[in-house]
């Protein structure tokens, strides 16, 4: 009787040990399965994307004049400063007139000698040759004097605003202009650099929207007026000039502008922004594409940023399944499990 009970107890212990061993193997299987990366995926589709590109630029005067004398001279007065508005013909700078005064004295002397030569010719005591010589000398000195006077009193050839001043009274003029005047009415301009891939959809007359930090909530309308005939090889862009109406002179040179160009709609593949990863040490972007239990690495070229996603210009096709969560444990060709939640 005792041995029978002992046998039953021994069998119970062996069964428990066996069950425990089976449980250990099950736990090992679960643990092995847990080592497989679990990912969330999404199927991508093509959608119509409004193709708008935004550029940043600084406002420039529509026309710029540098105010300088033709020869170096000492500045006596400057009547304006940066930011001042000026009108066409307004006196801006006066220079030392000593040279002009000497030329005026010489001109008056030559004029008297010319008149005397004419009188002698009229009474038969002079020659036509003498008259012609004094006349040529008089004309040359008069032109020189008028040029000197124009470069002694400097006026503005346009109406606009002073955007640069490089000297003060008492300075000698040099290689830089004394003043720079920019014409800001009736229009100003901004210069943008259009990507080589987009230039075929930008042309003269293209309408653009422009905003300024200085005028929050306002949108201005500009128009492309010029496009460079050749690409800038250093940036692979074309320079485009946008003209902006500015009749009241509110928009000033140097203001920061954002220019938005509407290039129309296009059908593009769009992926969630969570799908795109950046390669360390470079600016390359990539996604993982899921197929038949594993993932593959795909380099992509993002286009426009949308609400919660990116337009892709290359790398992904419509209908591809991309990983949107769990990329941290992935490598090219990795076997994965899909999140069932």
C-alpha positions in Angstrom: 0.0 0.0 0.0 2.8 2.4 0.9 4.7 1.6 -2.4 1.5 2.2 -4.4 1.1 5.7 -2.9 4.8 6.4 -3.5 4.4 5.4 -7.1 1.4 7.8 -7.6 3.3 10.7 -5.9 6.4 10.0 -8.1 4.3 10.0 -11.2 2.7 13.3 -10.2 6.0 14.9 -9.7 7.3 13.6 -13.1 4.1 14.9 -14.8 4.6 18.3 -13.2 8.2 18.4 -14.2 7.2 17.5 -17.8 4.6 20.2 -17.9 7.1 22.7 -16.5 9.5 21.7 -19.3 6.9 22.2 -21.9 6.0 25.5 -20.5 9.6 26.6 -20.6 9.8 25.6 -24.3 6.6 27.6 -25.0 8.1 30.6 -23.3 11.3 30.2 -25.4 9.1 30.2 -28.6 7.3 33.4 -27.5 10.7 35.0 -26.7 12.1 34.0 -30.1 9.0 35.4 -31.8 9.4 38.7 -29.8 12.8 39.2 -31.4 11.2 39.7 -34.7 10.5 43.4 -35.3 6.9 44.4 -35.2 5.9 47.2 -37.7 2.9 49.2 -38.7 2.3 49.6 -42.4 0.2 51.7 -44.8 -0.6 51.3 -48.5 0.3 54.5 -50.5 -1.9 56.0 -53.2 -1.6 58.7 -55.8 -3.5 61.9 -55.2 -3.8 65.3 -57.0 -1.3 67.7 -55.4 -1.5 71.4 -55.9 2.0 72.2 -56.9 2.9 75.5 -55.1 6.5 76.5 -54.5 7.6 79.1 -52.0 10.8 81.2 -52.4 12.3 83.7 -50.1 13.8 86.9 -51.4 14.6 90.5 -50.5 12.8 93.5 -52.1 14.9 95.5 -54.5 14.3 98.9 -56.1 12.9 98.7 -59.6 15.6 101.2 -60.7 18.9 102.1 -59.0 21.1 105.2 -59.5 24.5 105.7 -58.0 25.2 109.3 -57.4 28.9 110.1 -58.0 31.1 112.8 -59.5 33.1 112.0 -62.6 36.4 113.0 -60.8 37.5 112.8 -57.2 36.6 115.9 -55.2 36.0 117.0 -51.6 32.4 116.9 -50.3 31.0 120.1 -48.9 27.4 119.1 -48.1 25.1 116.1 -48.2 21.5 117.0 -47.7 19.9 113.6 -47.3 20.4 110.3 -45.4 19.5 106.7 -45.8 15.7 106.2 -45.9 15.0 109.8 -47.1 12.6 110.2 -50.0 13.9 112.3 -52.9 12.4 113.7 -56.1 13.9 113.9 -59.6 16.2 117.0 -59.9 16.6 117.5 -56.1 20.1 118.6 -55.0 21.7 115.9 -52.9 25.4 116.7 -52.7 27.6 119.8 -53.2 31.3 119.4 -53.8 34.2 121.8 -53.5 33.9 124.5 -56.2 37.5 125.7 -56.4 38.2 124.0 -59.6 34.9 125.2 -61.1 35.7 128.8 -60.1 39.1 128.6 -61.8 37.5 127.2 -64.9 34.9 129.9 -64.9 37.6 132.6 -64.8 39.5 130.9 -67.7 36.3 130.7 -69.7 35.5 134.4 -69.2 39.0 135.3 -70.3 38.8 133.1 -73.4 35.4 134.6 -74.2 36.9 138.2 -74.0 39.7 137.2 -76.3 37.3 135.6 -78.8 35.1 138.8 -78.8 38.3 140.9 -79.4 39.3 138.7 -82.3 35.9 139.0 -83.9 36.1 142.9 -83.6 39.6 142.9 -85.2 38.3 140.8 -88.0 35.4 143.1 -88.6 37.7 146.2 -88.9 40.2 144.3 -91.1 42.9 144.0 -88.5 42.4 140.4 -87.6 42.2 137.0 -89.3 39.6 134.4 -89.6 42.1 131.8 -88.3 42.5 133.6 -85.0 38.7 133.8 -84.6 38.3 130.0 -85.3 41.1 129.1 -82.8 39.5 131.2 -80.1 36.1 129.8 -80.9 37.3 126.2 -80.6 39.0 127.0 -77.3 35.9 128.7 -76.0 33.7 125.8 -76.9 36.0 123.3 -75.2 36.3 125.3 -72.0 32.6 125.9 -71.9 31.9 122.2 -72.1 34.5 121.5 -69.5 33.0 124.1 -67.2 29.5 122.8 -67.6 30.7 119.2 -66.9 32.5 120.4 -63.8 29.4 122.3 -62.5 27.3 119.1 -63.1 29.8 117.2 -60.9 30.0 120.0 -58.3 26.3 120.0 -57.6 24.9 116.4 -57.7 21.1 116.0 -58.2 18.9 112.9 -58.3 17.9 111.7 -61.7 14.9 109.8 -60.4 12.3 110.0 -57.6 12.9 107.4 -55.0 14.5 106.6 -51.6 18.1 106.8 -50.5 19.2 103.2 -49.9 23.0 103.8 -49.3 25.3 106.6 -48.1 29.0 106.0 -48.2 30.6 109.4 -47.2 30.2 112.4 -44.9 30.9 116.1 -45.5 34.7 116.7 -45.7 35.5 113.3 -47.2 37.2 113.0 -50.6 35.1 111.0 -53.0 36.5 107.7 -54.1 35.5 104.5 -55.9 32.2 104.2 -54.1 29.1 106.3 -55.0 28.4 109.1 -52.5 24.7 108.0 -52.5 22.5 105.3 -54.0 18.9 106.2 -54.8 16.4 103.4 -55.5 13.1 104.0 -57.4 10.3 102.3 -55.5 7.3 103.8 -57.1 5.2 102.8 -59.0 6.8 99.3 -58.4 9.5 97.3 -56.8 10.9 93.9 -57.7 12.0 90.6 -56.0 14.4 88.1 -57.5 13.8 84.4 -57.1 15.7 81.3 -58.2 13.5 78.8 -60.0 14.6 75.2 -59.9 15.7 73.7 -63.2 12.9 71.1 -63.0 10.2 73.7 -62.7 11.3 76.4 -65.1 9.2 75.0 -68.0 6.1 75.9 -66.0 7.2 79.4 -65.2 7.0 82.1 -67.9 6.8 85.8 -68.3 3.4 86.9 -67.0 3.1 84.1 -64.4 1.2 85.6 -61.4 2.6 85.0 -57.9 1.5 85.7 -54.3 3.8 87.7 -52.1 3.7 88.1 -48.3 5.8 90.2 -45.9 6.5 89.9 -42.2 6.0 93.6 -42.1 2.4 93.4 -43.3 1.0 90.4 -41.5 -2.2 89.1 -43.0 -1.8 90.8 -46.3 -1.1 89.1 -49.6 0.3 91.1 -52.6 0.2 90.0 -56.2 3.2 90.2 -58.4 4.0 89.1 -62.0 7.1 87.5 -63.5 8.6 90.0 -66.0 12.0 88.5 -66.8 13.7 85.1 -66.8 17.4 84.5 -67.2 18.1 82.8 -70.6 20.7 80.4 -69.0 20.9 78.3 -65.9 23.2 79.2 -63.0 25.6 76.2 -63.1 26.5 76.6 -59.4 22.8 76.3 -58.2 21.1 74.7 -61.2 18.5 77.4 -61.0 17.2 80.1 -63.3 16.9 83.7 -62.0 13.4 85.2 -62.4 12.4 88.8 -61.7 9.0 89.5 -60.2 7.6 93.0 -60.5 5.3 94.2 -57.7 3.1 97.2 -57.8 4.0 99.7 -55.1 2.2 103.0 -55.9 2.2 104.3 -52.3 5.8 103.4 -51.5 4.9 101.1 -48.6 7.2 98.3 -49.6 10.8 99.3 -49.2 14.1 97.8 -50.5 15.6 95.2 -48.2 12.2 93.9 -46.8 12.0 90.1 -46.5 9.5 88.6 -48.9 8.0 85.1 -49.4 7.0 84.4 -53.0 4.6 81.6 -53.7 4.3 80.3 -57.3 1.4 78.2 -58.3 2.6 75.7 -60.9 -0.8 73.9 -61.3 -1.9 70.4 -60.1 -0.1 67.1 -60.6 -0.8 63.4 -59.8 1.7 62.2 -57.2 2.4 59.4 -54.8 1.9 60.6 -51.2 3.2 58.8 -48.1 2.7 59.6 -44.4 5.5 61.7 -42.9 6.2 59.0 -40.4 7.3 56.7 -43.2 10.3 58.8 -44.2 13.6 58.4 -42.5 16.8 60.3 -42.9 20.1 58.5 -43.4 22.7 59.4 -40.8 25.6 61.4 -42.1 23.9 62.5 -45.3 20.8 64.3 -46.5 19.4 61.1 -48.2 15.8 60.2 -47.4 14.5 56.6 -47.5 11.5 54.4 -46.6 11.0 50.7 -45.9 8.7 48.9 -48.3 6.9 45.8 -46.9 6.3 42.7 -49.0 5.7 39.0 -48.1 6.9 39.3 -44.6 10.1 41.3 -45.1 11.1 44.9 -45.8 13.4 46.5 -48.4 15.2 49.8 -48.3 14.1 52.4 -50.9 15.7 55.8 -51.3 13.1 58.5 -52.1 13.0 62.1 -53.3 10.5 64.1 -51.3 8.5 66.9 -53.0 6.0 69.1 -51.3 5.1 68.8 -47.6 1.4 68.2 -47.1 -0.7 68.2 -43.9 0.6 64.8 -42.5 2.6 63.5 -45.4 5.0 64.1 -48.2 4.7 64.0 -51.9 7.3 61.7 -53.4 8.9 62.5 -56.7 10.7 59.1 -57.0 11.4 55.8 -55.2 7.8 54.6 -54.5 5.0 53.5 -56.7 1.2 53.6 -56.1 0.1 50.5 -54.2 3.4 49.9 -52.4 3.1 49.1 -48.7 5.4 51.2 -46.5 6.4 51.0 -42.9 5.1 53.9 -40.8 6.2 52.7 -37.3 8.9 50.4 -36.0 11.8 51.4 -38.3 14.4 51.7 -35.5 15.1 47.9 -35.6 15.0 47.5 -39.4 17.7 46.8 -42.0 17.4 46.1 -45.6 15.8 42.6 -46.1 14.7 42.2 -42.4 11.9 39.7 -41.6 9.1 41.5 -39.7 5.7 40.8 -38.2 2.7 43.1 -38.7 1.1 44.8 -35.8 -2.3 43.2 -35.4 -3.7 46.0 -33.4 
